[in-house]
Amino acid sequence: MTSTDERSQIRVLFVDHTAELGGGEIALLNLVLNLNKSFIYPIVLLFADGPLVDRIRPHAETHVLPLSKTVSRAAKDGLGWRSLLQCKAAFQTGAHIFRVARTARRLRADLIHSNSLKADVIAGLAGRLARIPTIWHVRDRIETDYLPAPVVRVFRWLSRAIPSCVVANSQATLTSLHLSGESSRRARVVHDGCTVLPAREVQRNSGIRIGLIGRISPWKGQHIFVQAAAALHPVYPTARFEIIGAALFSEREYEAHLHELCRALRLEEAVEFAGFIEDVPARIAELDIVVHASTTGEPFGQVIIEAMAGQKPVVATNGGGVPEIVEDGITGMLVPMGDVARMTEALTYLLANPEAAAQMGRNGRARVAAQFTIQKTARSVEAVYREVLRVPEQVESSFATANS
């Protein structure tokens, strides 16, 4: 590997097991778009083809190294550990680790930055084989309310043994790893960020619009949102409640349950299922209030910062990394997870006090501009790279000068 002070950029190999546009993958795309390219040469390695490939390829050298479907299709709640213990899957995974190590050396990577739990394990072991420092970007809470207990134990142990550094998307995520001693000193919190766009003026003739944005899944709490809508509908009959997002194949039964719940509560006209939306900020601009209703602690809350950046008041459940974003009563309102009555109460307050709601929206936008921009995220990640590779800041400055 060429010394970083002998050439103009640090070559960072980003690794993700999927190319679907999930929250972690969108966060990866946003990070790559905002890195200082005078300092960082990004290379993206994905274990499957998909929408992310076309989105990220114009901005970074991109490669696809297909992973066995046996492993790649294993549900996240098992991380494929049962599959990995099977002889065939174990052999396929081991072979893929060697391929990733060989690819990293061929691409002359100075650093491997893995972006998903499966990629953490595979790319982490590959980095060990290739003798390349590895950063694990952990975007999921490693807790038994989110993952099976055996996976939690194994992943926590591996997080101490494999990576050169752990980057967590919230303090809640970092705390869930139970790091201590030297491993805790090699860990950092870097909140995800978003772009704060100019406020959009939306002309519409319809009444109040309240939306929940996210994948349709039981733990995302769309059923809580629907029940709150039922409580509000008699008082605000013209209000519309939008469920924005789509269900994975395994969660179609839950989606069907939501439709049935709307019919049972006579909300067919009040609740809209909008499906997957490409331009989330544009849809947020059309809403009056954004709701986050997760019944399990969210690792971070990307949609929440996007809503705040769009100057919308938020009602969010008080768990995981969400309290690190929302200041209760200032930028939004926090309610207990799974509590329909408290969610209804918070929404009622915002609807009855439009000026207070508007002020929360303005406060939220200011908070995102100060604390949660994608530019701040990118600079913080670059600081981790410098630390892991022991690159002084003046060397980074020389990279920028050489490329100016």
TORVO-594297 format. One record per residue (C-alpha): residue number from 1; residue in one letter; x, y, z. Coordinates in pm, 1 decimal, padded with zeros to 6 digits, always signed. Example, Ala and Ser with C-alpha at 12.3 -4.5 7.8 and 13.67 -1.06 7.14 Angstrom:
PT / 1 / a / +01230.0 / -00450.0 / +00780.0
PT / 2 / s / +01367.0 / -00106.0 / +00714.0
END
This chain:
PT / 1 / m / +00000.0 / +00000.0 / +00000.0
PT / 2 / t / +00137.1 / +00338.5 / -00096.0
PT / 3 / s / +00199.7 / +00577.0 / +00193.0
PT / 4 / t / -00073.2 / +00842.1 / +00216.5
PT / 5 / d / +00184.6 / +01121.9 / +00221.4
PT / 6 / e / +00324.7 / +01001.2 / -00115.5
PT / 7 / r / +00008.5 / +01070.7 / -00310.7
PT / 8 / s / -00271.8 / +01321.4 / -00316.1
PT / 9 / q / -00569.7 / +01134.9 / -00167.2
PT / 10 / i / -00667.0 / +00872.9 / +00087.5
PT / 11 / r / -00840.0 / +00581.4 / -00084.3
PT / 12 / v / -01141.8 / +00477.7 / +00123.7
PT / 13 / l / -01328.5 / +00160.6 / +00030.2
PT / 14 / f / -01694.2 / +00183.5 / +00137.6
PT / 15 / v / -01862.8 / -00156.4 / +00170.4
PT / 16 / d / -02234.5 / -00236.2 / +00194.9
PT / 17 / h / -02407.4 / -00571.8 / +00156.3
PT / 18 / t / -02704.2 / -00430.1 / -00035.9
PT / 19 / a / -02775.6 / -00182.5 / -00314.1
PT / 20 / e / -03137.8 / -00124.5 / -00214.5
PT / 21 / l / -03219.8 / +00230.8 / -00103.3
PT / 22 / g / -03264.5 / +00175.6 / +00268.7
PT / 23 / g / -03186.1 / +00433.3 / +00533.1
PT / 24 / g / -02823.6 / +00326.4 / +00575.0
PT / 25 / e / -02763.4 / +00322.8 / +00201.9
PT / 26 / i / -02909.7 / +00670.5 / +00155.6
PT / 27 / a / -02687.7 / +00787.8 / +00441.1
PT / 28 / l / -02387.1 / +00634.3 / +00261.2
PT / 29 / l / -02481.6 / +00810.4 / -00062.4
PT / 30 / n / -02515.4 / +01144.3 / +00116.9
PT / 31 / l / -02178.2 / +01096.2 / +00287.2
PT / 32 / v / -01995.3 / +01010.4 / -00036.1
PT / 33 / l / -02152.3 / +01311.9 / -00208.9
PT / 34 / n / -02020.7 / +01548.1 / +00058.6
PT / 35 / l / -01669.8 / +01419.7 / +00126.0
PT / 36 / n / -01375.1 / +01646.4 / +00055.5
PT / 37 / k / -01259.0 / +01487.3 / -00270.9
PT / 38 / s / -00925.8 / +01667.3 / -00246.8
PT / 39 / f / -00858.0 / +01458.5 / +00062.8
PT / 40 / i / -01065.1 / +01142.9 / +00002.9
PT / 41 / y / -01089.5 / +00920.7 / -00303.5
PT / 42 / p / -01407.0 / +00718.4 / -00242.7
PT / 43 / i / -01448.7 / +00367.3 / -00381.7
PT / 44 / v / -01777.4 / +00183.8 / -00323.0
PT / 45 / l / -01801.5 / -00194.9 / -00309.0
PT / 46 / l / -02152.9 / -00344.1 / -00297.9
PT / 47 / f / -02244.1 / -00709.4 / -00256.5
PT / 48 / a / -02544.7 / -00682.1 / -00490.8
PT / 49 / d / -02668.2 / -00480.9 / -00786.6
PT / 50 / g / -02956.6 / -00239.5 / -00735.6
PT / 51 / p / -03072.9 / +00123.7 / -00738.1
PT / 52 / l / -02781.2 / +00246.8 / -00525.1
PT / 53 / v / -02533.3 / +00148.6 / -00797.3
PT / 54 / d / -02675.8 / +00394.8 / -01049.0
PT / 55 / r / -02721.6 / +00664.4 / -00784.2
PT / 56 / i / -02368.0 / +00649.4 / -00648.5
PT / 57 / r / -02162.4 / +00561.4 / -00956.8
PT / 58 / p / -02148.9 / +00920.8 / -01094.3
PT / 59 / h / -01989.3 / +01029.9 / -00767.1
PT / 60 / a / -01752.5 / +00745.1 / -00680.1
PT / 61 / e / -01573.7 / +00453.2 / -00839.7
PT / 62 / t / -01823.6 / +00170.1 / -00784.4
PT / 63 / h / -01786.0 / -00207.7 / -00796.2
PT / 64 / v / -02031.5 / -00494.0 / -00743.7
PT / 65 / l / -01904.2 / -00818.2 / -00591.4
PT / 66 / p / -02212.1 / -01043.8 / -00561.9
PT / 67 / l / -02262.2 / -01224.0 / -00233.3
PT / 68 / s / -02429.9 / -01563.5 / -00216.5
PT / 69 / k / -02808.6 / -01524.7 / -00207.2
PT / 70 / t / -02815.6 / -01766.0 / +00088.2
PT / 71 / v / -02633.3 / -01507.3 / +00297.3
PT / 72 / s / -02745.5 / -01182.4 / +00132.9
PT / 73 / r / -03117.0 / -01263.4 / +00165.7
PT / 74 / a / -03097.6 / -01362.5 / +00532.6
PT / 75 / a / -03320.1 / -01132.7 / +00737.5
PT / 76 / k / -03147.7 / -00857.6 / +00931.7
PT / 77 / d / -03303.4 / -00980.4 / +01253.8
PT / 78 / g / -03085.1 / -01287.4 / +01223.3
PT / 79 / l / -02796.0 / -01137.0 / +01029.2
PT / 80 / g / -02771.2 / -01475.8 / +00863.5
PT / 81 / w / -02600.6 / -01635.1 / +01163.5
PT / 82 / r / -02797.0 / -01959.8 / +01131.0
PT / 83 / s / -02713.1 / -01964.9 / +00763.0
PT / 84 / l / -02349.9 / -01890.0 / +00837.7
PT / 85 / l / -02333.3 / -02196.0 / +01060.5
PT / 86 / q / -02442.3 / -02419.9 / +00775.4
PT / 87 / c / -02147.5 / -02573.5 / +00591.2
PT / 88 / k / -02240.3 / -02442.3 / +00247.5
PT / 89 / a / -02314.4 / -02089.0 / +00367.0
PT / 90 / a / -02004.3 / -02085.7 / +00588.1
PT / 91 / f / -01789.5 / -02182.4 / +00290.3
PT / 92 / q / -01954.5 / -01917.9 / +00070.0
PT / 93 / t / -01907.5 / -01649.5 / +00334.9
PT / 94 / g / -01543.3 / -01743.7 / +00388.8
PT / 95 / a / -01479.1 / -01735.2 / +00016.2
PT / 96 / h / -01643.6 / -01393.9 / -00006.8
PT / 97 / i / -01424.9 / -01260.4 / +00274.8
PT / 98 / f / -01116.7 / -01364.2 / +00075.5
PT / 99 / r / -01258.4 / -01200.9 / -00238.9
PT / 100 / v / -01322.3 / -00875.6 / -00053.3
PT / 101 / a / -00968.8 / -00881.7 / +00090.2
PT / 102 / r / -00823.5 / -00941.6 / -00256.3
PT / 103 / t / -01040.8 / -00665.7 / -00404.3
PT / 104 / a / -00938.5 / -00417.8 / -00133.3
PT / 105 / r / -00570.7 / -00484.9 / -00204.0
PT / 106 / r / -00624.0 / -00460.4 / -00580.3
PT / 107 / l / -00799.5 / -00126.5 / -00537.9
PT / 108 / r / -00513.9 / -00005.1 / -00315.4
PT / 109 / a / -00747.7 / +00087.7 / -00032.0
PT / 110 / d / -00590.4 / +00272.2 / +00260.6
PT / 111 / l / -00900.7 / +00223.7 / +00472.4
PT / 112 / i / -01218.3 / +00009.9 / +00466.9
PT / 113 / h / -01540.5 / +00177.1 / +00585.0
PT / 114 / s / -01822.5 / -00077.1 / +00622.3
PT / 115 / n / -02179.2 / +00051.9 / +00627.4
PT / 116 / s / -02411.1 / -00234.3 / +00732.5
PT / 117 / l / -02409.1 / -00513.3 / +00989.1
PT / 118 / k / -02334.9 / -00790.3 / +00738.9
PT / 119 / a / -02073.8 / -00574.2 / +00569.2
PT / 120 / d / -01918.4 / -00500.6 / +00909.3
PT / 121 / v / -01848.2 / -00868.7 / +00969.1
PT / 122 / i / -01739.3 / -00961.6 / +00616.4
PT / 123 / a / -01541.0 / -00646.6 / +00537.6
PT / 124 / g / -01398.8 / -00638.8 / +00890.0
PT / 125 / l / -01251.6 / -00987.4 / +00856.8
PT / 126 / a / -01136.9 / -00904.7 / +00502.8
PT / 127 / g / -00960.4 / -00597.6 / +00636.0
PT / 128 / r / -00782.2 / -00810.9 / +00892.3
PT / 129 / l / -00668.0 / -01049.6 / +00616.0
PT / 130 / a / -00554.2 / -00763.6 / +00393.2
PT / 131 / r / -00397.8 / -00574.6 / +00686.3
PT / 132 / i / -00603.8 / -00267.1 / +00607.0
PT / 133 / p / -00756.2 / -00059.1 / +00890.0
PT / 134 / t / -01133.4 / -00097.4 / +00911.0
PT / 135 / i / -01404.7 / +00135.6 / +01038.8
PT / 136 / w / -01740.8 / -00011.4 / +01132.5
PT / 137 / h / -02025.6 / +00234.9 / +01080.9
PT / 138 / v / -02295.2 / +00093.2 / +01309.9
PT / 139 / r / -02641.7 / +00222.3 / +01224.6
PT / 140 / d / -02849.3 / -00027.3 / +01426.8
PT / 141 / r / -02900.8 / -00052.7 / +01801.5
PT / 142 / i / -02742.5 / -00378.4 / +01915.7
PT / 143 / e / -03011.4 / -00469.5 / +02167.1
PT / 144 / t / -03241.6 / -00766.8 / +02222.6
PT / 145 / d / -03549.2 / -00556.0 / +02145.2
PT / 146 / y / -03406.8 / -00513.5 / +01794.9
PT / 147 / l / -03198.5 / -00827.6 / +01727.4
PT / 148 / p / -03191.8 / -01187.0 / +01859.0
PT / 149 / a / -02993.4 / -01230.4 / +02181.4
PT / 150 / p / -02722.5 / -01456.8 / +02026.2
PT / 151 / v / -02662.0 / -01200.8 / +01750.8
PT / 152 / v / -02634.0 / -00923.5 / +02009.5
PT / 153 / r / -02371.7 / -01115.6 / +02208.7
PT / 154 / v / -02165.0 / -01211.2 / +01904.0
PT / 155 / f / -02177.7 / -00868.7 / +01741.2
PT / 156 / r / -02079.4 / -00691.0 / +02061.8
PT / 157 / w / -01780.2 / -00922.2 / +02097.5
PT / 158 / l / -01678.3 / -00875.1 / +01734.0
PT / 159 / s / -01706.4 / -00495.6 / +01767.6
PT / 160 / r / -01433.0 / -00514.6 / +02030.6
PT / 161 / a / -01214.8 / -00758.6 / +01836.4
PT / 162 / i / -01224.8 / -00659.3 / +01468.9
PT / 163 / p / -01254.9 / -00289.4 / +01374.8
PT / 164 / s / -00986.1 / -00026.8 / +01412.6
PT / 165 / c / -01262.4 / +00216.4 / +01506.7
PT / 166 / v / -01639.5 / +00208.2 / +01552.7
PT / 167 / v / -01853.0 / +00499.5 / +01432.8
PT / 168 / a / -02209.5 / +00498.0 / +01570.6
PT / 169 / n / -02493.5 / +00708.8 / +01434.2
PT / 170 / s / -02608.2 / +00806.6 / +01785.2
PT / 171 / q / -02503.3 / +00780.3 / +02145.9
PT / 172 / a / -02787.5 / +00532.4 / +02192.7
PT / 173 / t / -02638.0 / +00307.5 / +01925.1
PT / 174 / l / -02290.0 / +00336.6 / +02072.4
PT / 175 / t / -02413.2 / +00259.9 / +02424.3
PT / 176 / s / -02585.2 / -00054.9 / +02294.5
PT / 177 / l / -02247.4 / -00200.6 / +02194.3
PT / 178 / h / -02133.5 / -00212.2 / +02560.0
PT / 179 / l / -01776.6 / -00119.1 / +02469.9
PT / 180 / s / -01523.7 / -00066.7 / +02744.8
PT / 181 / g / -01155.5 / -00005.7 / +02794.4
PT / 182 / e / -00949.0 / +00031.3 / +02478.0
PT / 183 / s / -01243.7 / -00052.0 / +02251.1
PT / 184 / s / -01445.9 / +00237.3 / +02395.0
PT / 185 / r / -01156.0 / +00474.1 / +02324.2
PT / 186 / r / -01168.9 / +00361.8 / +01960.1
PT / 187 / a / -01535.4 / +00455.9 / +01919.9
PT / 188 / r / -01699.2 / +00778.4 / +01805.4
PT / 189 / v / -02052.7 / +00914.6 / +01766.6
PT / 190 / v / -02117.6 / +01083.0 / +01432.7
PT / 191 / h / -02479.9 / +01178.9 / +01378.6
PT / 192 / d / -02614.8 / +01147.9 / +01026.7
PT / 193 / g / -02695.2 / +01472.1 / +00853.8
PT / 194 / c / -02910.0 / +01620.7 / +00580.6
PT / 195 / t / -02907.6 / +01918.5 / +00348.9
PT / 196 / v / -03090.7 / +02226.3 / +00473.8
PT / 197 / l / -03264.4 / +02353.6 / +00161.4
PT / 198 / p / -03441.0 / +02688.2 / +00124.1
PT / 199 / a / -03792.5 / +02670.3 / +00267.8
PT / 200 / r / -04042.6 / +02556.6 / +00005.4
PT / 201 / e / -04361.9 / +02749.4 / -00045.9
PT / 202 / v / -04642.6 / +02504.9 / -00116.7
PT / 203 / q / -04972.8 / +02619.7 / -00258.2
PT / 204 / r / -05260.4 / +02386.7 / -00178.9
PT / 205 / n / -05632.8 / +02405.5 / -00128.4
PT / 206 / s / -05664.2 / +02105.9 / +00102.7
PT / 207 / g / -05679.8 / +02122.2 / +00480.7
PT / 208 / i / -05446.9 / +01988.1 / +00749.0
PT / 209 / r / -05201.8 / +01715.7 / +00642.4
PT / 210 / i / -05015.9 / +01501.3 / +00896.6
PT / 211 / g / -04767.4 / +01242.5 / +00774.4
PT / 212 / l / -04563.3 / +00947.3 / +00894.6
PT / 213 / i / -04267.8 / +00864.0 / +00669.6
PT / 214 / g / -04084.0 / +00534.4 / +00673.3
PT / 215 / r / -04091.6 / +00171.1 / +00571.5
PT / 216 / i / -04420.1 / +00003.9 / +00657.9
PT / 217 / s / -04325.7 / -00232.2 / +00939.7
PT / 218 / p / -04479.8 / -00317.5 / +01278.5
PT / 219 / w / -04197.0 / -00157.9 / +01474.8
PT / 220 / k / -04236.0 / +00167.2 / +01280.2
PT / 221 / g / -04574.2 / +00208.1 / +01450.4
PT / 222 / q / -04807.9 / +00288.4 / +01162.2
PT / 223 / h / -05088.0 / +00119.5 / +01361.8
PT / 224 / i / -05031.0 / +00370.0 / +01645.1
PT / 225 / f / -05054.8 / +00652.9 / +01393.0
PT / 226 / v / -05381.8 / +00515.4 / +01251.9
PT / 227 / q / -05535.0 / +00487.0 / +01600.4
PT / 228 / a / -05432.2 / +00845.7 / +01677.9
PT / 229 / a / -05592.0 / +00949.5 / +01348.1
PT / 230 / a / -05915.1 / +00780.2 / +01457.9
PT / 231 / a / -05915.1 / +00982.7 / +01779.4
PT / 232 / l / -05852.2 / +01310.0 / +01593.9
PT / 233 / h / -06085.0 / +01256.0 / +01298.7
PT / 234 / p / -06412.6 / +01352.2 / +01476.5
PT / 235 / v / -06260.0 / +01684.3 / +01587.0
PT / 236 / y / -06072.1 / +01754.5 / +01260.5
PT / 237 / p / -06285.1 / +01583.0 / +00994.5
PT / 238 / t / -06104.4 / +01748.6 / +00701.9
PT / 239 / a / -05756.0 / +01652.3 / +00823.7
PT / 240 / r / -05570.4 / +01396.8 / +00613.4
PT / 241 / f / -05323.3 / +01144.5 / +00755.2
PT / 242 / e / -05055.2 / +01019.0 / +00516.7
PT / 243 / i / -04862.7 / +00692.8 / +00552.1
PT / 244 / i / -04561.5 / +00747.9 / +00327.5
PT / 245 / g / -04347.0 / +00444.9 / +00253.4
PT / 246 / a / -04372.5 / +00088.8 / +00130.4
PT / 247 / a / -04362.8 / -00255.4 / +00289.4
PT / 248 / l / -04106.7 / -00523.5 / +00216.4
PT / 249 / f / -04247.3 / -00855.0 / +00096.0
PT / 250 / s / -04222.4 / -01004.3 / +00446.1
PT / 251 / e / -04427.7 / -00715.0 / +00588.5
PT / 252 / r / -04715.1 / -00717.8 / +00338.9
PT / 253 / e / -04937.1 / -00889.1 / +00595.0
PT / 254 / y / -04886.4 / -00595.9 / +00832.2
PT / 255 / e / -04969.3 / -00353.4 / +00550.9
PT / 256 / a / -05292.2 / -00546.0 / +00484.6
PT / 257 / h / -05370.0 / -00524.9 / +00857.6
PT / 258 / l / -05332.6 / -00145.3 / +00841.6
PT / 259 / h / -05581.3 / -00122.3 / +00556.0
PT / 260 / e / -05823.5 / -00340.4 / +00750.1
PT / 261 / l / -05774.2 / -00121.9 / +01060.1
PT / 262 / c / -05858.6 / +00187.8 / +00855.7
PT / 263 / r / -06175.4 / +00023.4 / +00729.5
PT / 264 / a / -06276.2 / -00086.6 / +01079.3
PT / 265 / l / -06221.1 / +00268.2 / +01209.9
PT / 266 / r / -06397.2 / +00422.1 / +00906.0
PT / 267 / l / -06086.8 / +00614.7 / +00803.1
PT / 268 / e / -06075.3 / +00517.2 / +00435.0
PT / 269 / e / -06114.2 / +00881.1 / +00328.8
PT / 270 / a / -05896.4 / +01026.4 / +00602.0
PT / 271 / v / -05587.9 / +00800.9 / +00574.1
PT / 272 / e / -05384.3 / +00794.6 / +00253.1
PT / 273 / f / -05128.6 / +00524.1 / +00171.4
PT / 274 / a / -04883.9 / +00715.4 / -00047.2
PT / 275 / g / -04632.8 / +00434.5 / -00108.5
PT / 276 / f / -04262.5 / +00489.3 / -00167.0
PT / 277 / i / -04170.3 / +00852.9 / -00236.4
PT / 278 / e / -03843.3 / +00942.2 / -00410.9
PT / 279 / d / -03837.1 / +01313.4 / -00317.2
PT / 280 / v / -03892.2 / +01307.4 / +00059.8
PT / 281 / p / -03820.1 / +01680.0 / +00121.0
PT / 282 / a / -04083.9 / +01774.6 / -00137.9
PT / 283 / r / -04342.5 / +01557.3 / +00036.9
PT / 284 / i / -04245.0 / +01694.6 / +00378.4
PT / 285 / a / -04304.5 / +02045.9 / +00242.7
PT / 286 / e / -04668.7 / +01951.2 / +00179.4
PT / 287 / l / -04726.9 / +01840.6 / +00541.0
PT / 288 / d / -04820.0 / +02045.1 / +00845.9
PT / 289 / i / -04687.9 / +01798.9 / +01105.7
PT / 290 / v / -04452.4 / +01501.4 / +01074.5
PT / 291 / v / -04500.9 / +01202.3 / +01304.0
PT / 292 / h / -04247.4 / +00941.6 / +01408.2
PT / 293 / a / -04419.9 / +00650.7 / +01584.0
PT / 294 / s / -04160.8 / +00372.5 / +01625.0
PT / 295 / t / -04244.8 / +00126.6 / +01901.8
PT / 296 / t / -03878.8 / +00022.0 / +01941.9
PT / 297 / g / -03602.2 / +00274.7 / +01999.7
PT / 298 / e / -03488.5 / +00418.9 / +01666.3
PT / 299 / p / -03109.0 / +00406.3 / +01619.6
PT / 300 / f / -03115.2 / +00765.0 / +01492.8
PT / 301 / g / -03405.8 / +00919.6 / +01299.6
PT / 302 / q / -03310.1 / +01050.1 / +00955.2
PT / 303 / v / -03667.6 / +01141.8 / +00866.5
PT / 304 / i / -03692.1 / +01347.6 / +01183.7
PT / 305 / i / -03398.3 / +01571.8 / +01093.0
PT / 306 / e / -03533.6 / +01602.0 / +00736.9
PT / 307 / a / -03869.4 / +01712.8 / +00876.7
PT / 308 / m / -03702.0 / +01963.7 / +01107.6
PT / 309 / a / -03489.5 / +02091.3 / +00817.9
PT / 310 / g / -03817.7 / +02142.7 / +00632.1
PT / 311 / q / -03934.8 / +02360.3 / +00923.6
PT / 312 / k / -04206.3 / +02118.9 / +01033.2
PT / 313 / p / -04300.8 / +02048.7 / +01395.9
PT / 314 / v / -04254.8 / +01682.0 / +01481.5
PT / 315 / v / -04420.3 / +01442.5 / +01721.1
PT / 316 / a / -04176.3 / +01160.0 / +01789.4
PT / 317 / t / -04152.9 / +00862.6 / +02022.0
PT / 318 / n / -03903.9 / +00899.4 / +02303.5
PT / 319 / g / -03658.6 / +00614.9 / +02251.0
PT / 320 / g / -03321.7 / +00524.8 / +02103.4
PT / 321 / g / -03140.6 / +00816.6 / +01942.6
PT / 322 / v / -03449.8 / +01035.0 / +01897.3
PT / 323 / p / -03400.2 / +01240.1 / +02219.6
PT / 324 / e / -03057.0 / +01336.8 / +02082.5
PT / 325 / i / -03240.4 / +01513.0 / +01798.1
PT / 326 / v / -03570.9 / +01645.4 / +01931.2
PT / 327 / e / -03578.4 / +01894.8 / +02216.9
PT / 328 / d / -03914.5 / +01827.3 / +02378.0
PT / 329 / g / -04140.7 / +02132.0 / +02363.1
PT / 330 / i / -03883.0 / +02332.0 / +02167.3
PT / 331 / t / -03827.1 / +02163.4 / +01830.8
PT / 332 / g / -04110.2 / +01913.3 / +01862.4
PT / 333 / m / -04286.3 / +01690.5 / +02111.3
PT / 334 / l / -04169.2 / +01358.5 / +02252.4
PT / 335 / v / -04421.6 / +01093.6 / +02353.1
PT / 336 / p / -04381.7 / +00745.1 / +02503.2
PT / 337 / m / -04346.7 / +00458.6 / +02256.0
PT / 338 / g / -04669.6 / +00275.4 / +02182.3
PT / 339 / d / -04887.7 / +00531.8 / +02360.1
PT / 340 / v / -05181.7 / +00628.1 / +02137.6
PT / 341 / a / -05332.5 / +00864.2 / +02395.8
PT / 342 / r / -05012.0 / +01066.4 / +02439.1
PT / 343 / m / -04955.6 / +01087.1 / +02066.0
PT / 344 / t / -05312.2 / +01208.6 / +02018.5
PT / 345 / e / -05262.7 / +01462.6 / +02295.6
PT / 346 / a / -04943.2 / +01598.5 / +02136.2
PT / 347 / l / -05103.1 / +01626.9 / +01792.8
PT / 348 / t / -05408.5 / +01796.4 / +01943.9
PT / 349 / y / -05184.4 / +02054.8 / +02110.1
PT / 350 / l / -05004.4 / +02136.6 / +01783.9
PT / 351 / l / -05329.3 / +02160.7 / +01588.1
PT / 352 / a / -05489.7 / +02382.9 / +01852.6
PT / 353 / n / -05180.7 / +02606.3 / +01881.5
PT / 354 / p / -05061.1 / +02678.9 / +01526.1
PT / 355 / e / -04821.9 / +02956.2 / +01630.1
PT / 356 / a / -04650.1 / +02731.7 / +01884.4
PT / 357 / a / -04629.1 / +02463.0 / +01615.7
PT / 358 / a / -04478.2 / +02710.1 / +01368.7
PT / 359 / q / -04221.4 / +02820.1 / +01627.4
PT / 360 / m / -04121.4 / +02458.5 / +01688.4
PT / 361 / g / -04073.7 / +02423.5 / +01314.5
PT / 362 / r / -03846.6 / +02728.7 / +01304.6
PT / 363 / n / -03653.1 / +02607.1 / +01609.9
PT / 364 / g / -03612.9 / +02265.6 / +01451.6
PT / 365 / r / -03474.8 / +02407.3 / +01131.0
PT / 366 / a / -03222.1 / +02615.3 / +01326.8
PT / 367 / r / -03117.7 / +02308.7 / +01529.1
PT / 368 / v / -03056.3 / +02101.7 / +01217.2
PT / 369 / a / -02858.2 / +02384.9 / +01057.2
PT / 370 / a / -02637.8 / +02399.2 / +01368.0
PT / 371 / q / -02605.4 / +02029.5 / +01456.6
PT / 372 / f / -02720.9 / +01791.2 / +01183.0
PT / 373 / t / -02599.9 / +01905.5 / +00841.7
PT / 374 / i / -02448.4 / +01650.8 / +00605.7
PT / 375 / q / -02144.2 / +01876.2 / +00578.8
PT / 376 / k / -02083.9 / +01843.4 / +00953.2
PT / 377 / t / -02126.5 / +01466.4 / +00923.2
PT / 378 / a / -01872.1 / +01447.5 / +00642.4
PT / 379 / r / -01615.4 / +01659.3 / +00827.4
PT / 380 / s / -01656.9 / +01444.2 / +01140.1
PT / 381 / v / -01606.2 / +01122.8 / +00941.8
PT / 382 / e / -01297.9 / +01269.7 / +00776.0
PT / 383 / a / -01162.5 / +01347.4 / +01123.0
PT / 384 / v / -01204.5 / +00978.2 / +01211.3
PT / 385 / y / -01009.2 / +00884.4 / +00897.7
PT / 386 / r / -00726.0 / +01116.9 / +00999.5
PT / 387 / e / -00723.3 / +00967.7 / +01346.9
PT / 388 / v / -00721.7 / +00603.6 / +01232.8
PT / 389 / l / -00455.4 / +00661.8 / +00966.9
PT / 390 / r / -00267.1 / +00913.1 / +01181.8
PT / 391 / v / -00280.4 / +01178.5 / +00911.4
PT / 392 / p / -00210.1 / +01526.4 / +01053.9
PT / 393 / e / -00447.7 / +01804.2 / +00952.9
PT / 394 / q / -00166.5 / +01990.1 / +00779.2
PT / 395 / v / -00120.6 / +01689.3 / +00550.8
PT / 396 / e / -00488.9 / +01705.8 / +00458.5
PT / 397 / s / -00440.4 / +02073.4 / +00380.1
PT / 398 / s / -00150.1 / +01984.6 / +00152.1
PT / 399 / f / -00376.5 / +01738.2 / -00031.1
PT / 400 / a / -00623.7 / +02018.3 / -00095.0
PT / 401 / t / -00345.7 / +02251.9 / -00215.0
PT / 402 / a / -00206.4 / +01985.9 / -00449.6
PT / 403 / n / -00549.3 / +01940.1 / -00607.5
PT / 404 / s / -00653.6 / +02303.2 / -00624.0
END
